[in-house]
Amino acid sequence: MQSGTIRAGIGGWTFEPWEGTFYPDDLPKKRQLEYASRQMPTIEINGTYYSTFKPDTYAKWAAETPDGFVFSLKAIRFATNRRVLGEAGESISRFLESGPAALGEKLGPIVWQFAPTKKFDPQDFEAFLKLLPEKQDSVRLRHVLEVRHPSFVVPEFAALARKYGVAICYAHHFTYPEIADVTADFVYARLQRGEDSVPTAYPPAELDAWAERAKAWTKGGMPGDLPLADGTAKIEARPRDVFVYFIHEGKIRAPHAARAFMERVG
């Protein structure tokens, strides 16, 4: 069976401790994206969660990166940090119309991140999902839900995500719930338990295991050792793109983790 594409990367590209540990000592800051995007096939942009950028900025990012490179974006926080999600339409539209489509084919998944205090309200959450468009300026949009409250670990949440074809972010985190249900035509994982004391953030044996899980996802299956919100649902066995980000803990070593991971998945 044909597989999808596996991409592993990091969060952002500007981080001072990477200078001299990941970036060459003599590399100008203005060339950091150019360099990082040639070491790994994807980067998750966190700045878009806090600020609005213009189309020219997105176009500049696209121009500095090679063919086949993909950015994922954190959606603006004003859309998700609210009591009533069904009222987020204006914030969602403003964000999507601000310029992400200027990335063109380099626009990957858009991550809608929710606060750890936000609980699962099926009716309001469905109202939010109805607001997420499939395209913006003729560019296809892929949506990811990053939820952080244990109330989401229920079959109803997985079923809702599957109904609207959006992915649930699988978070390998010390406190956030782990939800590995496949609900879209791609998989999105954030591996957040790295350690700077480990040269590749995750020990080699753990990277081996994550690489095998990614291969299972990309071939249309599911790893058998990750927790699910709904263990009874059957998913269609079809190739899926897989996005894996080494982020949060072990950040200094995250670029090395991404490269070591990509070596394992070929």
Buried (B, 14 or more C-beta within 10 A) or exposed (E): EEBBBBBBBBBBBEBEEBBEEBBEEEBEEEEBBBBBBEBBBBBBBBBBBEEEBEBEBBBBBBEBBEEEBBBBBBBBBBBBBBEEBBEBBEBBBEBBEBBBBBBEEBBBBBBBBBEEEBEBBEEBBBBBBEBBEEEBEEBEBBBBBBBBBBEBBBBBBBBBBBEBBBBBBBBBBEEBBEBBBBBBBBBBBBBBBBBBEBEBBBEEEBBBBBBBBBBBBBBBBBBEEBEBBBEEBEBEEEBBBBBBBBBBBBBBBBBBBBBBBBEBBE
